[in-house]
Amino acid sequence: QVQLVESGGGLVQAGGSLRLSCAASGIIFRINGMGWYRQAPGKQRELVATITSDDSTNYADSVKGRFTISRDNAKSTSYLQMNSLKPEDTAVYYCNADLRSTFYSGNSRYWGQGTQVTVSS
């Protein structure tokens, strides 16, 4: 069984920074893409940033230049560094990972439980 656990959320003032972590655990053969999504109240879940196995990154236009996604393969962990936070960044942030549990298994997507980020004005 694979689990993704997020941490690092909280309350911060506008202009501040937070660093989210997403640690994968369980039976894992290889992690391919990893990503962060967010969902604000009354809105659909939206992509924030993704990172491939060769460290290619992609960002939503709304966070470009402010957020940075990275990964530590040895720790099976991805990170989302969030700077210059704005009230509109307030949401529950979810991480995901596309991974293979064994050499013989195909790619499956797993999600974390979410962590709340609240930015006050």
N, C-alpha and C positions, 0 to 999 in steps of 0.2 A: 504494500500500500504506500502511495506517495502522498506526502503532505507539503503544502506551501504555507509558511507562516510569515505574515507581515509584522513589522514593528516600526516604531519611529514617528507615528502620527501624534497629533496633539493640537494645542491652541497656540497660535503665534500672531503677533501684530503684523499689519501690512508692512511690507519691506523686509520682513525677516526671512529666516531660512529654516528648513527642515530637511532631514535625510531619512528617507524610508529604506528599509531593508526587507528582502524577501528570501527566506531560506527554505530550500527544498530538502526534504529528508525522505528516507525509505529506500526501496530497491530501485536504484537508478543506474542505467547503463550509460546513457548520454543525454545531456540537455542540449537541445537545439536553440530555437528562438525563445527569448524571454521578453516580457512586456509589462507595462503598467497601464491601467485604465482607471477612470474615475466616474462616479455617478453622483450628481448633485440632486437634491430633493426635487421631485417632479420632472426630472430630465432623464433621458436615456444614457446608458453607459457609453462613454466615449474613450477613444484611444488617446493616451498621453504620449507614450514613447515605447519603442521596441528596440531590441538589440539582437543581432543574429549571432550564430556561433563563431563567426569570424569578426565580430565586433562592429559590424555595420549598424548604424543607428538611424532611426526615423523618429521625428517629433511632430506633434500637432502644431499647427501654426501659432496657436495661442500660448504655447510654452517655449517656443524656440528662443534661444538666447538666455533663458532663465533656468531651465531644467536640464539636467544631465543624467542620462542613464548609463550604467556601467555594470559589469559583472565580474565575479571572482569564481572561476570554474572549479578551483580547488575546494572552495567552500560551498559550491552549488548555490550561490547567492547572487541576487541582483540588487542594485541600489538605484534610488532615484534621489539625486541631490536637487533640491528645490530652493532657488534663491529669488529675491525680489518678489516675494509672494504677494498676491492681491486677494481681496475679498472674494472675487469670482473664482478663485482656485479652491474654495471651500467645497468639499465633497468627501465621499468615502472612496478611498483609493484601493484598487485591487491589483494584485500581481498575477501573472500567469506564466506558465512554462510549457513548451512543447518538448516532450521528452520520450525516450525509449527506456522501458524498465529493464529489458534484457536485450541481448544481441539479436534474438529472434523476433522480438515484438515490434510492432509498428509504432508510429508517432502518436502520442495522445496528449491532449491539452488538459492541464490541471490549473485550478484557480485557488487563490488564497481566500481567507474569510473576510478580508477588508480591514482597513484602518482609517479612522476618521481624521481628517485634516480640516481645521477651522481657522480661518484667517480673519481677524478682526480689523475693522477700519479705524 
